[in-house]
């Protein structure tokens, strides 16, 4: 570190702490494992190719050393492959958490964690954030909410210091703000178009989902986040499954996704609910009452589209806003999303894959503040 003096001021050249060989490779590995949907062998193959081209390793720290460190540090485990036999490498829960943390830092790096991590409301109630205000004790108040210090002061005022008696009328409790909850369902389109035309749209969608999961579980632990994917059908997925998410040879059954999302939210007791939907294609599939699938890949099918509008209106009646993030800018699809949003009185964003994360997080925060002020 060099020190310079100029006009009485002292300046130092700041040098960031250099990354260790492991940390440098681990950053690249986390990105690759997200793109390969958790396939360790494929990720390591890509890393080896990058190493040849950019000389990421040295004779003192080779790729084999890095793999051994991944095992020792608990990021990789050996698992018997039932199909091919022998041992195969798999990522661990520790790696899954590291990937979510990286996604959160990439997408919303300036996020500051708050203390309790809940949504403040203007309502006074039996919450868990102290206001500094007191009132008389009422029958039914929890005993732990009684402020003994203030109650004793009250008794001294009422009864005199020399004749101390603590009566029920002397008891006071501290008011607390009721901390409301937000329940969110994130819908992710996994139809084939999410990787069509050589553009990878599923990886950014996965990163958003992982980052949102990390945000809510660490900053807003009283909120709930449920996730689902939709193709020909819709089904829920867990946070643990996110790194391994892949697209399939599916059409886009938006109606099935919305039905499942609304069913999930109906079971939530709190009143603040919302749906986020990430999609890049038009609705092209619906399941008929007899179990058959009706599919239409040409243009916007009036029958399918009308069903989508009906679902949007149903969600509106249940006070569930839908925010659609459209990773496409085809004029006819944008028009469909506009009408869909009007039916729900929700919102729509037309975004490229680069700005998706920032938009999701900005809207999550805005929706929360709006809901909790109301």
N, C-alpha and C positions, 0 to 999 in steps of 0.2 A: 504494500500500500504506500503510495507516494503522498507526501504532504507538501502543500504549496502555501506561501504567505503572500498576501496582496492587500496593501493599504490597511494593515492591522487585522485583516480577517484571516482565518485559518480554513483552508480547504483540503479535503481529502478525496482521493479518487476511490469511489466505492466499487468494490468488486463483489458480485454475487457469489454465493457459495457454489463452487462447481459441483455438478452432479457426479455421483459415483458411476462407474461403468454399468452397474446393475440398474440404477435408477434411470439412466438414459435409455437403456434397452427396454426397461419395463414400461416406460411411457409409450414407446412404439408398439410394444406387444399388446397393451390394452386397446389401442386403436385397431390393431389387426384382428384381435379376437372378437371385437364387436362386428367388424365387417364379415368375418367368417362364421358368424352365428355360433360361437363357442367351439369351433373345430380347431383344436390345438395343433394338430399335425399341419393343417393348411396354413395356420397363422405362422408356425415356425418355418415352413417352406418359404413363405413370403419374406419373413425376417432374414432368412439365409440369402435370398436374392438381393434384398436391400443391403445386406452386409457386403456382398461381393461388389455391388455398384458404388457404395458410399463408404466402405471401410469403417463400419460401426464398431467392430471389435478389434482387439489387439492380440498379439501373441501372449500377453500377460493375462488377458481376460477374453476367452473365446466364447463362442456360442454354446458350446457344451458346458462351460462354467456357468453361464447364465441359466441354462436349463436346470442344472443341479441346484443353483441358488433358488430358483422358483420352487423346487421341491422342498428344500430345507426350510424356506420361509413360509411354507404352507399355501402357496398359490397354485400348485399343481399336485395332483395325486395320480397314482397308477391304478388303473381299473381294468379288470378282465373284460375283453370285448367278446360278448356271447356269439356274435356273428362270425368273426374272423379268428377267434381264439387268440391267446397271448395277451400281453398287457398293453393297454393304451393309456395315453395321458389325457386327463380331464381337468378342467378348472375347478376350483373349490369355491365355497361360499365366500371366502375371504377375497378371492379374485372378483366375484360378482359384485361385492360391495365396493371394491376399488374402481371397477368400471362405472358404477353408478356415481361415485364421487367425482370421477374424472368428467363424466357427462355433465354433471351439475356445474363444475368449474368452467368447463368449455362454454356452456350455454349461458350461464348466469353467474359469471365469475365474481361480480361485485356484490353478490348477495351477502348481507350481514345477518348473522344469526341473532335472534332476539332471545330473551331470557326464557319466558314460559312458552312462547310460540303459540299463541291463540289469538282469536279475533276479538277485539274489544267491542263492546256494544255500549250504547248510552243507557242501557237498562240496569237498574240495581236489582240484585237477586242473590241467590245462594251460590255464588260463583267462587272463584279462588284467586281473585286479584284484589288486594286491599285498597280502599279508597281514602283511609284516614278520617272517615266520618263515622259517628257513633249514633246509636238510637237506643231506646229502652228495650229491655229483653221482653220478648213475647213468648207465650207458651208454644212450644214446638220448635223453637230455635235450637240448633245443635249446641251442645254444651261446649264443644271446642271453640265455638265462635265467641264465647263470652270473654271480654277483655277484663282480666282480674285487676290490672293496674287502674284502669278507669273506674271500675266498679268500686274499688276501695276508696278512691278519691271521692266518688259520689256518696259513699256511706259516711265519710268524714264530714262532708258538707251538710248532709241531711241530719246526722245524729250527733255531731260534735266529736272532736278528737278524743276527749276524755271519756266518752261513752260510746265506744265503737261497737256497733252491731251491724252485720251485713244481712240485709233483708232482700227479698225478691225484687222489691221496688227499686233497689239500688243498682241492680245488675244492668249492664249495658253491653251491647254487642257491636262489633265493627262491621260496617257495610262493606260489601264486596261487589265488584262488577261481575256480572254474569258473562262468562266467556263462551260465545256461541261456536258452533261447529259448522264446517262446510263439507258436504259430501259431493265428491266429484267422480264421474265415470269418464274414463278416457277410451274412446273407440279408435282402433287402428285398422285401416284398410290393408288387408294382405292379399288382395287380388293380384293377378299376374301383371297388371299394368304398373305395379309399383316397382318393377325392374325392367319395364318395356323400353325399347329404343335405346338400350345401353345406359340408361340413367338410373342410378341407385337411389331410390327414394325411401326404401324401407330402413336403411341404416340411420338416416337423420330422424325418422319417426321413432325408432328404438331408442335413440339417444335422448330424445325429448321425454319419452315415457320413463326411462331410467332416471333422468334428472328430476322429473316431477315427483317420482317416488321418493327420491332422496330428499328433496325439498320438504315434502309433507311429513315424512317420518322423522326428520331431524328438527325442522323449524316449527311445524304445526302438528304436533303429535296427536292432538285431539280431532283433527280433520280425518276424513276417510278418503281413500283413493281406491277405486276398483277399476280394473282394466279388462277390456275385451277386444277380440279381433273378429273381423267379419270378412268372409269371402262368399262362398255359396250359402254358408250358414254363419252363425255367430256363437262364440263360446268364451267364457271368462278365462283369463290367464293370471298367474301370480307374478309378483315382482321377481321371484327367482327364475321364472321362465324367460324374462325379457331378453337377456343376451343371446338366447338360442332361437329367437323368433325368425322365421323365414316366410317368404311369400309362397303361394301355391298356385296350381293351375286353376284358379278360381275366377268366377265372375264376382260382381259386387252386389251383395244382398244388404243394402243399407237398411231396409225395413227390419230385417232380422236383428241387426245390430242395435237399432233404436228400441225395438221391443225388449231385448235383453237388458239394455241400459236402464230403461224405465222400470222394469221389473226389479232390478237391483235397488234403485233409488226408492221405490215404494216401501221397501223393507227398512229404510233408514228412518229413525225416529226424529232426527232434527229437521228443521224446516228449510234450511239453506242447501239447495241442491242445484247441480249443473251438469251438463254433458259437454265434453270436448270431443270433436270428431275430426280426425286427420284422414283425408282421402285425396286421391288424385284422379279419380275416374267417376264416370256417371254411374248411377244405379242401373244395373243390367240384369238383375236376377231377383226372383221372389218365389217363395214356397207357397204353393196352392193348398187349399184346405184338404185335398185328398193326398197330400204328401209329395206330389210331383213338383218339379221345379220348372218355372216358366222363365226362360232366358231370352234376352234380346240384346245383341251386340251392336246393332245398327242404329245410330242416332239415339234420341231420347224416347223411350217407349212410354206412351201416354198412360197405359195401365199401371206400370211400375212407378212412374213419377207421381201419379195421383195418390198412390198408396203412401209414398214418402211425405207428401204434403199433409195427408191425414194424420200420420204419426207426429209430424211437427206440431199440428194443431192440438193433438192430444196432450203432448208434453206442455204446451202453453197452458192448457186448462189445469194441469197439475202444478203450475208455477215452476216448471223446470226449463230454464233457458238452454238453448243449444248454440254453442259457438263452433262454427265450421271453419276448419283450416284447409283451404283448397290448394293443393300443390300442383296446380295447372292453371292455365290462363286462356283456355279455349272459350270464345265468346258464348257459345250455346250452353256450356257447362256453367259459366259464371251467371248466366241468366237463370238457370235452374236453381243455383245456390241462393241467389237473391230472393226468388219466390219462396224457396224453402224457409229462408230466414224470416221473411215477412209473415209466413204462416205461423211461425213460432214466436215472432217478435224477439228473435235472437240476433246474433251477429255473425258476420262472415268476414274472413280474411283471405285474400288471394296472395299467396306467397310462394317464393322459390324455396328450395330446400335449405338454403343457407340461413334465411331469416326466420325459420320456423320456430326454433327454440325461444328466441327472444320474444316473439309474438305470443306464444303460449304462456310464458311466465308473466308478461305484462298484463295479459288479459286475466290470468288467474288472480293476480293481486287486485286488479280493478274490480273484478266481479265480487271478490270477497268484501272489499270496502263498501261497494254499493249495497250488497245484500245486508251487511251488518249495520249500516246506517239506517236502513229502512225499518 
